Amino acid sequence: MKPQVNEQNGSTQNGDIATDAASVAMDAAAIVPAAVAASAGAVVPAKSSQQLKLEMLNIGNGNGHENCTFHHDLELDHKPPTREALLPDMARSYRLLLGGLGENPDRQGLIKTPERAAKAMLYFTKGYDQNLEDVLNGAVFDEDHDEMVVVKDIEMFSMCEHHLVPFYGKVSIGYLPCNKILGLSKLARIVEIFSRRLQVQERLTKQIAVAVTQAVQPAGVAVVVEGVHMCMVMRGVQKINSKTVTSTMLGVFRDDPKTREEFLNLVNSK
């Protein structure tokens, strides 16, 4: 895994942040100042190798890189690893998990399970690799239309961030255009961006509404999500028939009860 820098204390996590050669040079650099100071009769505490690593990477020195997560080399080539590059570490973690459960990860049925599970988790969370601009791909069109547009019952699959188990359901989206319309399939793709992440349903609902607003600047956006949460079905209270409904109303849908009522009637009609 690549290092992450804690901005508050300058510490690093998840392993080394430089090559072995660079680490050796830095460790040596920590010794030299102390030796020079000692020869001069002064007592100067040597900087730790961690401090020197951070200085050599120019982290936290006001150079614009304070918020960068990935520092691959001394030239600050900021390219995060591909998600496929995470597979080996994830597979090792799943193997440890299997062992922690008392299973034998080397038995026939489990030999490839860690790799399969890692690939599955990357797919379940592929929304982290997507952004609104790429998904829209220019599918915003000028159109003299100011009546409500509704796409309902969009299938949704997501992962509860509290228990790492699925929740699924359907999403209905409505918006009131201001001379710009969005390709209908893009509404479903917006749902995919945010549902394919570790989520809570409340935040998912709001993120979808905000994304549609950013895409076409409509007079208003309404989103209703109905979900079944496996963390309530297969564990805990185990209520298999329970459903969670969340909504976000923006703009005219929030301010005008009649517009909101029209949307809800369309969503609830069969």
SVG drawing of the C-alpha trace seen along z (x, -y; Angstrom):
<svg xmlns="http://www.w3.org/2000/svg" viewBox="-50 -28 86 57">
<polyline fill="none" stroke="black" stroke-width="0.4" points="0.0,0.0 1.2,-3.5 1.9,-5.8 -0.5,-8.3 0.7,-11.4 -1.0,-12.6 -1.1,-16.4 -1.4,-17.1 1.7,-15.5 3.7,-14.7 3.7,-11.0 3.5,-8.4 1.4,-5.3 1.2,-2.1 4.9,-1.5 7.9,-3.3 7.5,-6.4 10.7,-6.2 12.9,-3.6 15.4,-1.6 18.3,-3.6 16.7,-6.9 16.0,-5.5 19.7,-4.6 20.8,-8.0 18.4,-9.7 19.4,-7.5 23.0,-8.4 22.1,-12.1 20.6,-11.9 24.0,-10.8 26.3,-13.3 25.0,-16.5 25.3,-14.9 28.9,-13.9 29.8,-17.3 28.2,-19.0 30.0,-16.6 33.3,-17.4 32.6,-21.1 31.7,-20.4 28.1,-21.3 25.1,-19.2 22.7,-19.2 20.0,-16.5 20.1,-14.6 17.0,-14.6 15.2,-11.3 15.1,-9.5 11.4,-10.1 11.9,-13.9 14.4,-13.9 12.2,-11.8 9.4,-14.4 11.8,-17.3 13.3,-15.6 9.8,-15.1 9.0,-18.8 5.9,-17.9 4.4,-20.6 6.8,-23.3 4.2,-25.5 5.0,-24.3 1.5,-23.3 1.9,-19.6 0.6,-19.7 -2.6,-17.8 -1.0,-15.3 -1.6,-11.7 0.8,-10.0 4.6,-10.7 6.2,-8.0 9.7,-9.5 11.8,-12.5 10.6,-14.3 7.0,-14.3 5.5,-12.4 1.9,-12.3 0.2,-9.4 -2.0,-7.3 -1.7,-3.5 -4.3,-1.9 -6.9,0.0 -5.6,3.3 -2.3,2.6 -4.1,2.9 -5.1,6.5 -2.1,8.2 -2.4,6.3 -6.1,6.8 -5.8,10.5 -3.3,10.9 -5.8,9.2 -8.6,11.5 -6.3,14.5 -5.5,13.2 -9.2,12.8 -9.9,16.4 -7.3,17.6 -8.7,15.4 -12.1,17.1 -10.4,20.4 -10.5,21.5 -7.7,23.1 -7.0,20.7 -4.9,23.4 -7.8,25.9 -9.1,26.4 -12.2,24.3 -10.4,21.3 -7.1,21.2 -8.3,18.6 -10.9,17.0 -8.7,14.1 -8.0,13.0 -11.7,13.4 -12.9,11.4 -10.4,8.6 -11.5,8.4 -15.2,8.4 -14.6,5.6 -12.9,3.5 -15.9,4.0 -18.3,3.2 -16.5,-0.1 -15.6,-1.0 -17.4,-4.4 -14.3,-5.7 -12.6,-5.6 -15.4,-7.6 -16.3,-11.3 -19.2,-13.3 -17.5,-14.9 -16.3,-11.6 -19.6,-9.9 -21.6,-12.8 -19.2,-12.7 -20.8,-15.8 -24.4,-14.4 -25.9,-17.7 -28.1,-19.2 -29.7,-22.7 -33.4,-22.2 -36.4,-24.5 -38.1,-22.3 -39.1,-23.4 -41.4,-20.5 -40.6,-17.8 -38.4,-14.9 -38.6,-11.8 -36.7,-8.5 -37.8,-6.1 -37.0,-2.6 -33.3,-2.7 -31.7,0.4 -29.1,-0.4 -26.5,1.8 -24.2,0.4 -22.2,1.4 -23.0,0.3 -19.9,-1.4 -20.7,-0.4 -20.8,3.4 -19.4,3.9 -22.5,5.8 -24.7,4.9 -27.8,2.7 -29.8,2.5 -33.0,1.0 -34.3,-1.5 -33.7,-5.2 -36.2,-7.7 -34.9,-11.0 -36.8,-14.1 -35.6,-17.4 -37.1,-20.6 -34.9,-21.7 -33.8,-25.3 -33.2,-24.9 -30.7,-22.1 -31.5,-18.4 -29.4,-15.4 -29.2,-12.2 -31.5,-9.8 -29.0,-7.0 -26.7,-9.5 -29.1,-9.6 -28.6,-5.9 -24.8,-6.3 -24.8,-9.1 -26.5,-6.6 -23.7,-4.1 -21.0,-6.6 -22.1,-7.1 -23.8,-3.8 -20.6,-1.8 -18.8,-3.1 -18.9,-2.5 -22.1,-4.4 -25.0,-5.3 -28.3,-5.7 -28.8,-9.2 -25.6,-10.5 -26.1,-8.6 -29.5,-10.3 -28.0,-13.8 -25.0,-13.1 -27.2,-12.0 -29.3,-15.1 -26.2,-17.4 -24.6,-15.7 -27.7,-16.3 -27.8,-19.9 -24.1,-20.3 -24.8,-18.6 -27.6,-20.8 -28.3,-23.6 -32.1,-22.8 -34.7,-24.8 -34.9,-21.9 -34.0,-18.2 -35.8,-15.5 -34.4,-12.1 -36.1,-9.2 -34.2,-6.1 -35.8,-2.9 -33.4,-0.4 -33.1,3.0 -30.2,3.2 -28.7,6.6 -27.2,5.3 -30.8,5.3 -31.9,8.5 -29.1,11.0 -27.8,9.7 -28.9,7.5 -32.7,7.1 -33.1,9.5 -36.3,7.7 -36.5,9.2 -39.4,7.1 -38.0,3.7 -37.3,1.0 -35.6,-2.4 -36.9,-5.3 -34.8,-8.6 -35.4,-11.7 -33.6,-14.9 -35.5,-17.9 -33.6,-20.8 -34.8,-24.1 -38.4,-24.2 -39.1,-20.7 -38.3,-21.9 -40.0,-25.3 -43.2,-24.4 -45.4,-21.8 -47.4,-21.3 -44.2,-20.5 -43.1,-18.1 -46.5,-16.4 -46.5,-16.0 -43.1,-14.3 -44.1,-12.0 -47.3,-11.0 -45.4,-10.1 -42.9,-8.1 -45.6,-6.2 -47.8,-5.5 -47.7,-2.0"/>
</svg>
